[in-house]
């Protein structure tokens, strides 16, 4: 049974008398939220739907337990594991059930509402929740494509405009006379809260913390595989009540972007860099490493004939993410050595898929595993997921905080602004629950920010020195070329980014301009960059920031950090000159490690002599 919501066109910020606020449930009944009788029927139908989904999920849990009791997970075949973990996309989920219950609660709030403003706000939240549940059943990419339409689709794919808006954002007070609308902040929203003091934010600890989490000295236990869509390999861990998600790519760009977004008032998930993680040995870590939802694009000719398919996701060898295995006698093996000793036939194409291929006697000798560096997210028990939200529709593309985000994304090179990298969440504060829009995956920056199918993240050498071009007046009778963003194009079309106006960009530039050089260094060190990477990325981010300030004509108000220009030919050797060290607001000194990298004429290089 699928719970899919279909919506009539809705104006996101409309008043009740200018919009029907309609939604449709799987029973094919439409509900008009401005109608008392329709809302009453919606409450009754939601009651039935919730009971139905509770029964379905309870039965699925029983079936999983029966399957597990028959054969432990560590001994299941690859096909059995996929059947156990990967439910079809159209089936109900716990997130969907949670969302239906929240819809039910909001229905009753709507019935009790007295003022027009309260009714409007409640209806808008209900539409947001319902749309997020619909998105739970959407794959990130099309599953089928007609071969004859490929040229058209390809051209559409190349067209991902940014900063083409012509209308004033809907959620700011329209300026009068000569007032400058780029100075007007939008009201606090479920997406964004006005930051108090950007220049004083701690970008090292971040998220209101004063201590650094001790991820590396905890002995974690393997919990379960990553079963969502996504190209990055990973899994979930636990230690007592603490739950952690570990990913093994986009190690630096995501923790850094999280710190920048949070300091500017956006809702983000706690994301940190861990140089390593210690995990109690469990065969399941290797056996369940490939259970992410598959992303396959199937081609059809004339809508009928199969014409091949492309597997979008890459399959990784899990042993490449193991730095070492520590045995009971204290001896240590590299990940490659572990694979040779642990598996009877390590040369098979996917040797970890076969449970019989493991050597139980050797498994008994393994104390724990030490992973390579990871990008980690701690689960917050006060925050629960519903479903993804979109950058377009429901009026989102008209919000200044989402339009201006295009400039921030371009500054960081964050190209992966897709609907499945967002989450609508229920946030518990005391006895109340709020609905908020979160950015759940901010990886995919600090690298190549433009391309056809070749975006690359976490590569400082190809991270451009600038990303903006100024307005250019060409003289009488010739068109003026407007301010524009260059060296940046998101992976998917982003409606809010397209609708960004010059004033939206100037609004965001004033916020970005408040960051100090020290804060940029704090964030890069916290994100695991070594001293050479910190030095080069700091210079590039400042270069991009200063050029942006000049191109948006803010130099009279916002000082440049490099008035004489960035040093594009800088050279720096952390071993000879010492590592990057900075003092936090509380007086604590932190430093970036020195590795085998140095900066030579503006590029990272490996030092041959170490």
Order of alpha helices (4+ residues) and beta strands (2+ residues): beta-beta-alpha-alpha-alpha-alpha-beta-alpha-beta-beta-beta-alpha-beta-beta-alpha-beta-beta-beta-beta-alpha-alpha-beta-beta-beta-alpha-alpha-beta-beta-beta-beta-alpha-alpha-alpha-alpha-alpha-beta-beta-beta-beta
